[in-house]
């Protein structure tokens, strides 16, 4: 195998590019970029967070939760992994409460980006996951039950 030390300076570039690829729905490139970053520094957990972020974007919540929990076993104070874990859990009925607790904790973060992400996630949960059904939605639900 070639000497990878000359590429160490590219670690962050590979990670950032991986996150950009996820945001552009380029799964193939994202996986390759995160794997390349992992080759350069297999002790760093950020490539694992990136892969979890990819699964979160695809709503593959089980896989995302597993990866974020793996990171948290190695780095219990990793705020990025905690925030993404909290967001993932809020999408599941059995994890909603725990997810909200995690997001509330992350809202106290000194990292402005983590703080803002947790607030945005909590607002999303309140608006779209825990929202009360509209009268039209209630009526549709009743009509669907009658048809059965």
C-alpha positions as CSV (number, residue, x, y, z in Angstrom):
1,X,0.0,0.0,0.0
2,X,1.3,3.5,-0.8
3,X,2.4,5.8,1.9
4,X,-0.7,7.8,2.9
5,X,1.1,10.4,5.1
6,X,1.5,12.8,2.2
7,X,-2.4,12.9,2.0
8,X,-3.0,13.6,5.7
9,X,-3.6,17.3,5.0
10,X,-6.5,16.3,2.8
11,X,-8.5,14.6,5.6
12,X,-10.7,17.6,6.3
13,X,-11.2,18.3,2.6
14,X,-12.4,14.7,2.1
15,X,-14.8,15.0,5.0
16,X,-16.2,18.3,3.9
17,X,-16.6,17.0,0.3
18,X,-18.4,13.9,1.7
19,X,-20.9,16.0,3.6
20,X,-21.5,18.1,0.4
21,X,-22.0,15.0,-1.6
22,X,-24.6,13.8,0.9
23,X,-26.4,17.2,0.6
24,X,-26.4,16.8,-3.1
25,X,-27.8,13.3,-2.9
26,X,-24.6,11.8,-4.4
27,X,-24.4,8.6,-2.3
28,X,-21.7,7.0,-4.3
29,X,-19.3,9.9,-4.0
30,X,-20.2,10.5,-0.3
31,X,-19.4,6.9,0.6
32,X,-16.1,7.0,-1.3
33,X,-15.1,10.3,0.3
34,X,-15.9,9.1,3.8
35,X,-14.1,5.8,3.3
36,X,-11.0,7.7,1.9
37,X,-11.0,9.9,5.0
38,X,-11.3,6.8,7.2
39,X,-8.2,5.4,5.5
40,X,-6.2,8.5,6.3
41,X,-7.3,8.5,10.0
42,X,-9.1,5.3,11.2
43,X,-9.2,6.6,14.8
44,X,-11.2,9.7,13.9
45,X,-15.0,9.3,14.3
46,X,-16.0,12.0,11.8
47,X,-16.1,9.7,8.8
48,X,-18.5,7.5,10.8
49,X,-20.7,10.5,11.6
50,X,-20.7,11.3,7.9
51,X,-21.9,7.8,7.0
52,X,-24.6,8.2,9.7
53,X,-25.6,11.5,8.2
54,X,-25.9,9.8,4.8
55,X,-28.2,7.2,6.3
56,X,-30.2,9.9,8.0
57,X,-30.7,11.7,4.7
58,X,-32.0,8.4,3.2
59,X,-34.2,7.9,6.3
60,X,-32.5,4.7,7.0
61,X,-32.9,5.4,10.7
62,X,-31.8,2.1,12.1
63,X,-28.4,2.3,10.4
64,X,-28.0,5.9,11.2
65,X,-28.7,5.3,14.9
66,X,-26.3,2.4,15.0
67,X,-23.5,4.6,13.6
68,X,-24.2,7.6,15.8
69,X,-24.3,5.3,18.9
70,X,-21.0,3.7,17.8
71,X,-19.4,7.1,17.7
72,X,-20.8,8.0,21.1
73,X,-19.3,4.8,22.6
74,X,-15.9,6.1,21.5
75,X,-16.5,9.8,22.2
76,X,-19.4,10.3,24.6
77,X,-19.1,14.1,24.3
78,X,-19.4,14.2,20.5
79,X,-22.1,16.8,20.1
80,X,-22.6,16.3,16.4
81,X,-23.3,12.6,16.8
82,X,-25.6,13.3,19.8
83,X,-27.6,15.9,17.9
84,X,-28.0,13.7,14.8
85,X,-28.9,10.8,17.1
86,X,-31.6,12.9,18.8
87,X,-33.0,13.9,15.4
88,X,-33.1,10.3,14.2
89,X,-34.9,9.1,17.4
90,X,-37.6,11.8,17.0
91,X,-38.6,10.2,13.7
92,X,-39.5,6.9,15.5
93,X,-42.6,6.6,17.8
94,X,-40.7,4.7,20.5
95,X,-37.7,7.1,20.4
96,X,-39.5,10.5,20.2
97,X,-39.2,11.3,23.9
98,X,-35.5,10.3,24.2
99,X,-34.8,12.2,21.0
100,X,-36.4,15.3,22.3
101,X,-34.4,15.0,25.5
102,X,-31.1,14.8,23.6
103,X,-32.1,17.7,21.4
104,X,-33.0,19.8,24.5
105,X,-29.6,19.0,26.0
106,X,-27.8,19.9,22.7
107,X,-29.7,23.2,22.7
108,X,-27.4,24.2,25.6
109,X,-24.2,23.6,23.5
110,X,-21.6,26.3,23.2
111,X,-21.1,25.4,19.6
112,X,-23.4,27.8,17.7
113,X,-24.0,25.3,14.8
114,X,-25.0,22.5,17.2
115,X,-27.2,24.9,19.1
116,X,-28.9,26.1,16.0
117,X,-29.3,22.6,14.6
118,X,-31.0,21.4,17.8
119,X,-33.4,24.3,17.8
120,X,-34.3,23.8,14.2
121,X,-34.8,20.0,14.8
122,X,-37.0,20.7,17.8
123,X,-39.1,23.1,15.8
124,X,-39.5,20.6,13.1
125,X,-40.6,17.9,15.6
126,X,-43.1,20.3,17.1
127,X,-44.5,21.4,13.7
128,X,-44.5,18.2,11.7
129,X,-44.1,15.2,14.0
130,X,-46.1,16.1,17.1
131,X,-48.6,18.4,15.3
132,X,-52.3,18.1,16.0
133,X,-54.3,16.8,13.0
134,X,-56.3,19.4,11.1
135,X,-60.1,19.0,10.9
136,X,-59.7,17.8,7.3
137,X,-57.2,15.2,8.3
138,X,-59.5,14.0,11.1
139,X,-62.4,13.7,8.7
140,X,-60.3,11.8,6.2
141,X,-59.2,9.4,8.9
142,X,-62.9,8.8,9.9
143,X,-63.9,8.2,6.3
144,X,-61.1,5.7,5.8
145,X,-62.3,3.7,8.9
146,X,-65.8,3.6,7.5
147,X,-64.7,2.2,4.2
148,X,-63.1,-0.8,5.8
